[in-house]
Structures are given as C-alpha cells and as structure tokens.
Amino acid sequence: MPGPGRNQPCPCGSGRKTKRCCGEQRGPSDDELARARLASLARAAADDLDDLTESETRVLWEGLFDLPGIDLSLHVELPALIGPDLQRLREAVADDSDIGWDEVTAVTHQIDTPGQRLKLAEAVVRLRDQRRIGHRQAAFAIFELNGSAQTLLMASVIHTVSVAVGVEATPGGLQVAA
C-alpha cells in the first residue's frame, strides 16, 4: 500500500502536508550539491593550470602544505568528540614528536566530506580574490580538492590540531591556551 501523497496530511498528525513535514526530501542531497559546486569551481579554474611544467606542478603541490597557515578559513572542522585517533594525533603534536601519519590519515578520512572540501575550496577562492594567494596556487588547490587526493585536507588537519593544542599560533599570530 503506497504512503500518503505529498499534498496529503502528514501521518504524524501535525496537520501539515507531507511535503512540508515528514515527507522525503526531493532533489539533490547536500553532498551532491557540494560535489557539483566544487566541480564548477574546478572547471572555472582550469585556465590557470594550462601549460604547467613538472617543476611548477611540484612547487604548487608543495605549496598546499603552507596554505592552512595563511588564514583560519583554511582550517577544517574537527570532530566534536575526540576519538582515539584524534587524541593520539593531538598528543603527538603536543609532544612535538613525529606526527603519526596513521592518525593524520584516520582523522582526515573522518572529516573528508564533500561539504568540507567545498568549504576549503570556497575559502581558497576568497583568498585568491583578495590576492592573498596566487591564481595558479588557488586553481591547483581547487583541482586537488575536486579529486580524490587529500593533501590540502591533511595539511589543514595538521595545522588545525597544532593551533588547537597551542603548538602553533593562529595565522593572525595568536597563541591558543592548551
């Protein structure tokens, strides 16, 4: 037996139509919208990457590691609950020991969503428009975020955790109390 139509009263008893209450969301999901917007940003940035040499590409890739230090908008949102991977990463950064790549990778996988990638890409575009980063560096970062690579995400995780535990200052020079 089919459920109520979109314009029928919602079965939850609210008195509202199903489409305005408990009805299924129609249209693209937030993740699909984020992926589409990121793809659009990548297409728009394509001209800035024409004719790159291998050495120029290497310089742009290495520059991804420095981007999170430019502005707080390039910091990722860490999980609200500090799980074991994030705790081990925080301890490794706070102890100034070698950062455990297993922990960095695990935390990066936890925060790697289309929405997070889009947030970083839009921050890159704003910084490019403010002329705080170059067009080619911005284009390279956007292409990296539009693909499956996680270089910028990992750099952002490391920098975000470093600031959160007080090892590094914010891009504005403030030190966070640990």
DAKAKA-V741824 format. One line per field, one symbol per residue. ss: DSSP state (h for helix, s for strand, l for the rest). Layout:
ss->???
This chain:
ss->llllllllslllllllshhhlllllllllhhhhhhhhhhhhhhhhhhhhllllhhhhhhhhhhhhhhllllhhhlllllllllhhhhhhhhhhhllllllhhhhhhhhhhhllhhhhhhhhhhhhhhhhlllllhhhhhhhhhhhhllllhhhhhhhhhhhhhhllllllllllllll
